[in-house]
Amino acid sequence: MQRLIFALPGNEAFAGALARHCDGELGRIETRAFPDGESYVRLHGAPQGRPVDIVCTLERPDTQFLPLAFTADAARELGASEVNLVAPYLAYMRQDKRFQDGEAVTSRTFARLVSSTFDSLVTVDPHLHRYPALAAVYTIPTITLQAAPLLADWIGGHVAAPLIVGPDEESAQWAGAIARRIDAPYAVLTKTRHGDRHVEIAVPDLSAWRDRTPVLVDDIASSGRTLAVAAQQLAGQGLRQPECAVVHALFGADTWNTLRPLFARLVSTDTVPHPSNGISVAGLVADAIVHRAWD
């Protein structure tokens, strides 16, 4: 039976691309706020007996989750055979342990809320730092997709003679995989973080690669400090102006305006709507949904 796809506000473009790739039907969600601030949600579509996919990238989870839960419950009450969350960007993976006494381990709480609301979860490159997989915290079937091959293909098709650069030690395996896919050299920088907005970057001697264009690759860009410092350090070695490719473009207007002059080009996937979007993951997500590629 044809899938029914709903998009939370702001996710319409991704949902439309997803529907085209998997031959799904687009429904529509009507939302507004009551005078007291409570949310009104109405589904326009026919969920009865059909699998329902709700698309919502979670870059603003605190305001997005309640309307998302209301939509999921409404679809289930209207007879959906299953209700799945397509969250191209999955929030609340950062706090995966109690670093200081009294802290909430929010990744576990958020996973419990999502798992109690949906039948399955599809996401792209979640921040799995201390968790080996989403199954360590989510109790529903999950599909975890990797955008690195798409970034590699974009770089291979748009950048002549690239040098792939990972911004820190954690990115070594990821940067290496991108480089091997397009037969390019790669280097990994060393990052020391002194708070949310202060980082130090150590760059190895890259003078042997001055005939190549450095391309910084990262999974999540939020404050942009790592990318900015890395770009400045690369310029200090006399390399070409770098380019940048990231999966999740979380940066706001100030960060974007700071980064743009530092790079010849900065591109991101469409997991988070942003002017830098140039690589679509909708086809990747659609294929996984159709073939039920569970982790």
C-alpha positions in Angstrom: 0.0 0.0 0.0 1.3 3.5 -0.9 3.0 5.3 2.0 1.5 8.5 3.4 4.1 11.1 4.2 3.5 14.1 6.4 6.0 17.0 7.0 6.1 19.1 10.1 6.4 22.8 9.2 9.8 23.6 7.6 10.3 20.0 6.3 8.1 20.2 3.3 10.9 20.3 0.7 12.5 17.2 2.1 9.2 15.3 2.4 8.4 16.2 -1.2 11.7 14.8 -2.4 11.2 11.7 -0.2 7.7 11.1 -1.7 9.1 11.4 -5.3 11.9 8.9 -4.6 9.6 6.2 -2.9 6.4 6.9 -4.8 4.7 8.0 -1.6 1.6 10.2 -1.2 2.1 13.6 0.5 -0.4 14.5 3.2 -0.6 17.9 4.9 -0.4 18.9 8.5 -2.4 22.0 9.6 -0.9 23.6 12.7 -1.5 26.8 14.6 -1.3 28.1 18.1 -4.3 28.7 20.4 -4.3 32.1 22.2 -2.8 30.4 25.3 0.1 29.0 23.3 -1.1 25.4 23.0 -0.7 23.7 19.7 -3.5 22.8 17.3 -2.8 19.9 14.9 -5.0 18.5 12.1 -4.0 15.9 9.5 -5.2 16.2 5.9 -4.9 12.8 4.4 -6.2 9.2 4.9 -3.9 7.2 7.2 -6.4 4.2 7.6 -4.5 1.0 7.0 -1.4 2.7 5.6 2.2 3.1 6.7 2.7 6.7 7.8 6.1 8.5 7.7 6.4 11.8 9.6 9.3 14.0 8.5 10.9 16.3 11.0 14.5 17.2 11.2 15.1 18.0 14.9 17.4 21.0 14.9 14.9 22.7 17.3 13.6 19.8 19.3 12.3 21.7 22.3 9.6 23.4 20.2 9.2 20.6 17.6 8.6 17.5 19.8 5.1 18.2 21.1 3.6 18.9 17.7 5.4 15.8 16.4 3.9 13.6 19.2 0.4 15.1 18.5 0.8 14.2 14.8 2.0 10.7 15.5 -0.9 10.0 17.9 -3.4 11.4 15.5 -2.1 9.2 12.7 -2.3 6.1 14.9 -5.8 6.9 16.1 -6.9 7.4 12.5 -5.9 3.9 11.7 -2.3 4.0 10.4 -0.7 0.6 10.2 2.5 2.0 11.5 3.9 5.5 12.3 7.5 6.1 11.6 9.7 9.1 12.3 12.1 10.3 9.6 14.4 12.7 11.4 17.3 13.5 9.0 19.0 15.2 11.9 18.5 13.6 15.3 18.9 15.9 18.4 19.8 15.1 21.9 22.7 12.8 21.3 25.4 15.1 22.8 24.7 14.5 26.5 25.4 10.8 26.6 26.8 10.6 30.1 26.7 12.6 33.4 29.8 14.7 33.2 29.0 16.6 36.5 26.9 15.7 39.5 23.2 16.3 39.0 23.2 16.6 35.2 20.4 15.1 33.2 21.5 12.5 30.7 19.1 14.0 28.1 20.0 11.5 25.3 18.3 8.7 27.3 15.2 10.7 28.1 14.7 11.9 24.6 15.2 8.3 23.3 12.6 7.1 25.6 10.1 9.7 24.5 10.7 9.0 20.8 10.5 5.2 21.3 7.2 5.5 23.1 5.7 7.6 20.3 6.9 6.0 17.1 7.2 2.5 15.6 10.6 3.1 14.0 13.2 5.8 13.5 15.3 6.7 10.4 18.1 9.2 10.7 21.4 10.3 9.1 24.8 10.3 10.9 23.6 10.7 14.5 26.3 11.8 16.9 27.2 8.3 18.2 30.1 9.2 20.5 29.9 6.9 23.5 26.9 4.8 22.3 28.0 2.0 19.9 24.6 2.3 18.1 21.1 3.8 18.5 19.9 0.5 19.9 21.9 1.3 23.0 19.2 3.9 23.9 16.3 3.5 21.5 14.0 0.5 22.0 12.3 0.8 18.5 13.8 -0.4 15.2 16.2 2.2 13.8 17.9 2.9 10.5 21.2 4.8 10.7 22.4 6.1 7.4 25.8 7.5 6.5 26.2 10.5 4.2 29.9 10.2 3.8 29.6 8.5 0.4 27.4 11.3 -0.9 29.9 13.9 0.4 32.7 12.0 -1.3 30.9 11.9 -4.6 30.1 15.6 -4.4 33.7 16.5 -3.7 34.9 14.1 -6.5 32.6 15.8 -9.0 33.1 19.4 -8.0 36.7 19.9 -6.6 39.8 19.3 -8.7 42.7 17.7 -6.9 41.2 17.7 -3.4 43.0 17.1 -0.1 40.5 15.8 2.4 40.9 17.3 5.9 39.3 16.0 9.0 39.0 18.7 11.8 39.9 16.4 14.7 41.0 12.9 15.7 37.5 11.6 15.9 37.0 12.4 12.2 40.0 10.3 11.1 38.1 7.2 10.0 35.4 9.3 8.4 37.8 11.5 6.4 39.8 8.4 5.4 36.7 6.7 4.0 35.8 9.8 1.9 39.3 10.1 0.6 39.6 6.4 -0.4 36.3 6.6 -2.2 37.6 9.3 -4.5 41.3 8.3 -4.4 42.4 11.5 -2.7 45.0 12.1 0.1 43.8 13.1 3.5 45.1 14.7 6.7 43.7 14.9 10.2 44.0 17.9 12.5 44.3 17.9 16.3 41.6 19.8 18.2 41.7 21.0 21.8 38.4 22.4 23.1 38.4 25.0 25.9 34.6 25.5 26.1 31.7 25.6 23.7 33.2 28.5 21.6 36.9 28.3 22.1 39.0 25.7 20.3 42.7 25.3 19.4 43.6 23.5 16.2 47.0 22.0 15.5 47.8 21.4 11.8 50.5 19.1 10.6 52.9 20.2 7.9 50.9 20.1 4.7 53.3 21.9 2.4 53.6 18.8 0.2 50.0 19.3 -0.8 50.1 23.0 -1.9 49.1 21.9 -5.4 45.8 20.6 -4.0 42.6 22.2 -2.6 42.0 21.4 1.0 38.4 20.3 1.7 37.3 20.3 5.4 34.7 17.6 6.1 32.6 17.3 9.2 29.4 15.7 10.4 28.0 18.5 12.5 28.6 22.3 12.2 27.0 24.4 14.9 29.1 27.2 16.4 31.5 27.0 13.5 34.5 27.7 15.6 36.3 24.5 14.7 35.8 25.1 10.9 36.8 28.8 11.2 40.0 28.1 13.2 40.9 25.2 10.9 40.4 27.4 7.8 42.7 30.1 9.2 45.4 27.6 10.1 45.3 26.1 6.6 45.7 29.5 5.1 48.6 30.2 7.4 50.5 27.3 5.7 50.1 28.9 2.2 47.5 26.4 1.0 44.7 27.2 -1.5 41.6 28.7 0.0 39.8 25.7 1.5 36.4 24.3 0.6 34.1 22.6 3.2 31.5 19.9 3.1 29.3 19.1 6.2 26.4 16.8 6.8 24.3 18.8 9.4 24.4 22.6 8.9 23.1 23.8 12.3 24.8 27.2 12.3 22.8 30.4 12.6 23.1 33.6 10.6 26.1 35.0 12.5 28.1 31.8 12.1 27.2 31.5 8.5 28.3 35.1 7.8 31.6 34.4 9.6 32.4 31.2 7.7 31.4 32.2 4.2 34.5 34.5 3.6 36.9 31.8 4.9 35.9 29.2 2.3 35.8 29.2 -1.5 32.7 27.1 -1.1 30.7 25.6 1.8 28.1 22.9 1.0 25.9 20.8 3.3 23.4 18.0 2.9 19.7 18.8 3.2 19.3 17.1 6.6 18.8 20.6 8.0 17.3 23.3 5.7 19.9 25.9 5.1 21.2 28.1 2.2 24.3 25.9 2.0 22.3 22.8 1.1 23.7 21.2 -2.1 23.7 17.5 -1.4 20.4 15.6 -1.1 20.0 12.6 1.2 16.3 12.1 0.3 17.1 9.2 -2.1 19.2 7.5 0.5 16.4 7.7 3.0 13.7 6.6 0.6 15.7 3.5 -0.4 16.3 2.6 3.2 12.6 3.0 4.1 11.4 0.9 1.1 13.8 -1.9 1.8 13.5 -1.8 5.6 17.2 -1.6 6.1 17.1 -1.9 9.9 20.3 -1.5 11.9 
